[in-house]
Amino acid sequence: MELVRDGWRLEKQGHGWYLYCPCPERGVIMVASTPKNPEGHARAIERQAARRPDRHALDARPRPRKG
């Protein structure tokens, strides 16, 4: 998973999974374990992650953008 390689933490909590951004604002994205539309859910996760800051406090490298 590309986000995990970029420093995001993936944790199971209750019935779902959560991605935690390493940036100072500590953004959280909920990841459904069995989404009705997996491709659409993956795109939504990518869109949410793209709205997070470009620079992370952990390594100060810009996060690569697709496109």
Chimera marker file (.cmm) of the C-alpha trace (Angstrom):
<marker_set name="trace">
<marker id="1" x="0.000" y="0.000" z="0.000" r="1" g="1" b="0" radius="0.5"/>
<marker id="2" x="1.551" y="3.254" z="-1.173" r="1" g="1" b="0" radius="0.5"/>
<marker id="3" x="0.223" y="5.417" z="1.677" r="1" g="1" b="0" radius="0.5"/>
<marker id="4" x="1.766" y="3.142" z="4.311" r="1" g="1" b="0" radius="0.5"/>
<marker id="5" x="5.130" y="3.413" z="2.535" r="1" g="1" b="0" radius="0.5"/>
<marker id="6" x="4.692" y="7.203" z="2.665" r="1" g="1" b="0" radius="0.5"/>
<marker id="7" x="4.450" y="7.114" z="6.461" r="1" g="1" b="0" radius="0.5"/>
<marker id="8" x="0.723" y="6.618" z="7.032" r="1" g="1" b="0" radius="0.5"/>
<marker id="9" x="-0.251" y="4.163" z="9.807" r="1" g="1" b="0" radius="0.5"/>
<marker id="10" x="-2.967" y="1.557" z="9.150" r="1" g="1" b="0" radius="0.5"/>
<marker id="11" x="-4.769" y="0.314" z="12.279" r="1" g="1" b="0" radius="0.5"/>
<marker id="12" x="-7.747" y="-1.961" z="12.864" r="1" g="1" b="0" radius="0.5"/>
<marker id="13" x="-10.313" y="-0.516" z="15.252" r="1" g="1" b="0" radius="0.5"/>
<marker id="14" x="-13.594" y="-2.229" z="15.912" r="1" g="1" b="0" radius="0.5"/>
<marker id="15" x="-15.161" y="-3.304" z="12.625" r="1" g="1" b="0" radius="0.5"/>
<marker id="16" x="-13.099" y="-1.045" z="10.398" r="1" g="1" b="0" radius="0.5"/>
<marker id="17" x="-9.618" y="0.089" z="9.497" r="1" g="1" b="0" radius="0.5"/>
<marker id="18" x="-8.211" y="3.597" z="9.800" r="1" g="1" b="0" radius="0.5"/>
<marker id="19" x="-5.328" y="5.333" z="8.022" r="1" g="1" b="0" radius="0.5"/>
<marker id="20" x="-3.521" y="7.934" z="10.144" r="1" g="1" b="0" radius="0.5"/>
<marker id="21" x="-1.579" y="10.670" z="8.382" r="1" g="1" b="0" radius="0.5"/>
<marker id="22" x="1.878" y="11.408" z="9.851" r="1" g="1" b="0" radius="0.5"/>
<marker id="23" x="1.409" y="15.170" z="9.335" r="1" g="1" b="0" radius="0.5"/>
<marker id="24" x="1.057" y="17.470" z="12.358" r="1" g="1" b="0" radius="0.5"/>
<marker id="25" x="-2.735" y="17.735" z="11.862" r="1" g="1" b="0" radius="0.5"/>
<marker id="26" x="-3.033" y="13.918" z="12.187" r="1" g="1" b="0" radius="0.5"/>
<marker id="27" x="-5.677" y="13.390" z="9.528" r="1" g="1" b="0" radius="0.5"/>
<marker id="28" x="-7.662" y="10.150" z="9.679" r="1" g="1" b="0" radius="0.5"/>
<marker id="29" x="-9.265" y="8.233" z="6.809" r="1" g="1" b="0" radius="0.5"/>
<marker id="30" x="-11.730" y="5.400" z="7.475" r="1" g="1" b="0" radius="0.5"/>
<marker id="31" x="-11.145" y="2.311" z="5.306" r="1" g="1" b="0" radius="0.5"/>
<marker id="32" x="-14.143" y="0.012" z="4.937" r="1" g="1" b="0" radius="0.5"/>
<marker id="33" x="-13.305" y="-3.677" z="5.225" r="1" g="1" b="0" radius="0.5"/>
<marker id="34" x="-15.958" y="-4.747" z="2.675" r="1" g="1" b="0" radius="0.5"/>
<marker id="35" x="-17.059" y="-1.753" z="0.588" r="1" g="1" b="0" radius="0.5"/>
<marker id="36" x="-19.896" y="-2.225" z="-1.913" r="1" g="1" b="0" radius="0.5"/>
<marker id="37" x="-17.753" y="-0.616" z="-4.629" r="1" g="1" b="0" radius="0.5"/>
<marker id="38" x="-14.068" y="-1.378" z="-3.883" r="1" g="1" b="0" radius="0.5"/>
<marker id="39" x="-12.712" y="0.630" z="-6.825" r="1" g="1" b="0" radius="0.5"/>
<marker id="40" x="-14.751" y="3.685" z="-5.912" r="1" g="1" b="0" radius="0.5"/>
<marker id="41" x="-13.743" y="3.364" z="-2.267" r="1" g="1" b="0" radius="0.5"/>
<marker id="42" x="-10.064" y="3.172" z="-3.271" r="1" g="1" b="0" radius="0.5"/>
<marker id="43" x="-10.443" y="6.342" z="-5.369" r="1" g="1" b="0" radius="0.5"/>
<marker id="44" x="-12.152" y="8.116" z="-2.453" r="1" g="1" b="0" radius="0.5"/>
<marker id="45" x="-9.251" y="7.158" z="-0.144" r="1" g="1" b="0" radius="0.5"/>
<marker id="46" x="-6.763" y="8.501" z="-2.701" r="1" g="1" b="0" radius="0.5"/>
<marker id="47" x="-8.727" y="11.777" z="-2.985" r="1" g="1" b="0" radius="0.5"/>
<marker id="48" x="-8.847" y="12.190" z="0.795" r="1" g="1" b="0" radius="0.5"/>
<marker id="49" x="-5.132" y="11.472" z="1.120" r="1" g="1" b="0" radius="0.5"/>
<marker id="50" x="-4.335" y="13.960" z="-1.644" r="1" g="1" b="0" radius="0.5"/>
<marker id="51" x="-5.984" y="16.730" z="0.413" r="1" g="1" b="0" radius="0.5"/>
<marker id="52" x="-3.481" y="16.254" z="3.246" r="1" g="1" b="0" radius="0.5"/>
<marker id="53" x="-0.371" y="18.487" z="3.427" r="1" g="1" b="0" radius="0.5"/>
<marker id="54" x="2.441" y="17.773" z="0.977" r="1" g="1" b="0" radius="0.5"/>
<marker id="55" x="5.191" y="17.805" z="3.577" r="1" g="1" b="0" radius="0.5"/>
<marker id="56" x="5.237" y="15.430" z="6.496" r="1" g="1" b="0" radius="0.5"/>
<marker id="57" x="6.902" y="16.162" z="9.803" r="1" g="1" b="0" radius="0.5"/>
<marker id="58" x="8.559" y="12.728" z="9.887" r="1" g="1" b="0" radius="0.5"/>
<marker id="59" x="10.861" y="13.085" z="6.893" r="1" g="1" b="0" radius="0.5"/>
<marker id="60" x="10.203" y="16.521" z="5.316" r="1" g="1" b="0" radius="0.5"/>
<marker id="61" x="9.990" y="14.984" z="1.826" r="1" g="1" b="0" radius="0.5"/>
<marker id="62" x="7.173" y="16.028" z="-0.508" r="1" g="1" b="0" radius="0.5"/>
<marker id="63" x="4.641" y="13.243" z="-1.006" r="1" g="1" b="0" radius="0.5"/>
<marker id="64" x="4.639" y="12.068" z="-4.649" r="1" g="1" b="0" radius="0.5"/>
<marker id="65" x="1.514" y="13.041" z="-6.600" r="1" g="1" b="0" radius="0.5"/>
<marker id="66" x="-0.005" y="11.063" z="-9.427" r="1" g="1" b="0" radius="0.5"/>
<marker id="67" x="-0.632" y="12.820" z="-12.685" r="1" g="1" b="0" radius="0.5"/>
<link id1="1" id2="2" r="1" g="1" b="0" radius="0.2"/>
<link id1="2" id2="3" r="1" g="1" b="0" radius="0.2"/>
<link id1="3" id2="4" r="1" g="1" b="0" radius="0.2"/>
<link id1="4" id2="5" r="1" g="1" b="0" radius="0.2"/>
<link id1="5" id2="6" r="1" g="1" b="0" radius="0.2"/>
<link id1="6" id2="7" r="1" g="1" b="0" radius="0.2"/>
<link id1="7" id2="8" r="1" g="1" b="0" radius="0.2"/>
<link id1="8" id2="9" r="1" g="1" b="0" radius="0.2"/>
<link id1="9" id2="10" r="1" g="1" b="0" radius="0.2"/>
<link id1="10" id2="11" r="1" g="1" b="0" radius="0.2"/>
<link id1="11" id2="12" r="1" g="1" b="0" radius="0.2"/>
<link id1="12" id2="13" r="1" g="1" b="0" radius="0.2"/>
<link id1="13" id2="14" r="1" g="1" b="0" radius="0.2"/>
<link id1="14" id2="15" r="1" g="1" b="0" radius="0.2"/>
<link id1="15" id2="16" r="1" g="1" b="0" radius="0.2"/>
<link id1="16" id2="17" r="1" g="1" b="0" radius="0.2"/>
<link id1="17" id2="18" r="1" g="1" b="0" radius="0.2"/>
<link id1="18" id2="19" r="1" g="1" b="0" radius="0.2"/>
<link id1="19" id2="20" r="1" g="1" b="0" radius="0.2"/>
<link id1="20" id2="21" r="1" g="1" b="0" radius="0.2"/>
<link id1="21" id2="22" r="1" g="1" b="0" radius="0.2"/>
<link id1="22" id2="23" r="1" g="1" b="0" radius="0.2"/>
<link id1="23" id2="24" r="1" g="1" b="0" radius="0.2"/>
<link id1="24" id2="25" r="1" g="1" b="0" radius="0.2"/>
<link id1="25" id2="26" r="1" g="1" b="0" radius="0.2"/>
<link id1="26" id2="27" r="1" g="1" b="0" radius="0.2"/>
<link id1="27" id2="28" r="1" g="1" b="0" radius="0.2"/>
<link id1="28" id2="29" r="1" g="1" b="0" radius="0.2"/>
<link id1="29" id2="30" r="1" g="1" b="0" radius="0.2"/>
<link id1="30" id2="31" r="1" g="1" b="0" radius="0.2"/>
<link id1="31" id2="32" r="1" g="1" b="0" radius="0.2"/>
<link id1="32" id2="33" r="1" g="1" b="0" radius="0.2"/>
<link id1="33" id2="34" r="1" g="1" b="0" radius="0.2"/>
<link id1="34" id2="35" r="1" g="1" b="0" radius="0.2"/>
<link id1="35" id2="36" r="1" g="1" b="0" radius="0.2"/>
<link id1="36" id2="37" r="1" g="1" b="0" radius="0.2"/>
<link id1="37" id2="38" r="1" g="1" b="0" radius="0.2"/>
<link id1="38" id2="39" r="1" g="1" b="0" radius="0.2"/>
<link id1="39" id2="40" r="1" g="1" b="0" radius="0.2"/>
<link id1="40" id2="41" r="1" g="1" b="0" radius="0.2"/>
<link id1="41" id2="42" r="1" g="1" b="0" radius="0.2"/>
<link id1="42" id2="43" r="1" g="1" b="0" radius="0.2"/>
<link id1="43" id2="44" r="1" g="1" b="0" radius="0.2"/>
<link id1="44" id2="45" r="1" g="1" b="0" radius="0.2"/>
<link id1="45" id2="46" r="1" g="1" b="0" radius="0.2"/>
<link id1="46" id2="47" r="1" g="1" b="0" radius="0.2"/>
<link id1="47" id2="48" r="1" g="1" b="0" radius="0.2"/>
<link id1="48" id2="49" r="1" g="1" b="0" radius="0.2"/>
<link id1="49" id2="50" r="1" g="1" b="0" radius="0.2"/>
<link id1="50" id2="51" r="1" g="1" b="0" radius="0.2"/>
<link id1="51" id2="52" r="1" g="1" b="0" radius="0.2"/>
<link id1="52" id2="53" r="1" g="1" b="0" radius="0.2"/>
<link id1="53" id2="54" r="1" g="1" b="0" radius="0.2"/>
<link id1="54" id2="55" r="1" g="1" b="0" radius="0.2"/>
<link id1="55" id2="56" r="1" g="1" b="0" radius="0.2"/>
<link id1="56" id2="57" r="1" g="1" b="0" radius="0.2"/>
<link id1="57" id2="58" r="1" g="1" b="0" radius="0.2"/>
<link id1="58" id2="59" r="1" g="1" b="0" radius="0.2"/>
<link id1="59" id2="60" r="1" g="1" b="0" radius="0.2"/>
<link id1="60" id2="61" r="1" g="1" b="0" radius="0.2"/>
<link id1="61" id2="62" r="1" g="1" b="0" radius="0.2"/>
<link id1="62" id2="63" r="1" g="1" b="0" radius="0.2"/>
<link id1="63" id2="64" r="1" g="1" b="0" radius="0.2"/>
<link id1="64" id2="65" r="1" g="1" b="0" radius="0.2"/>
<link id1="65" id2="66" r="1" g="1" b="0" radius="0.2"/>
<link id1="66" id2="67" r="1" g="1" b="0" radius="0.2"/>
</marker_set>
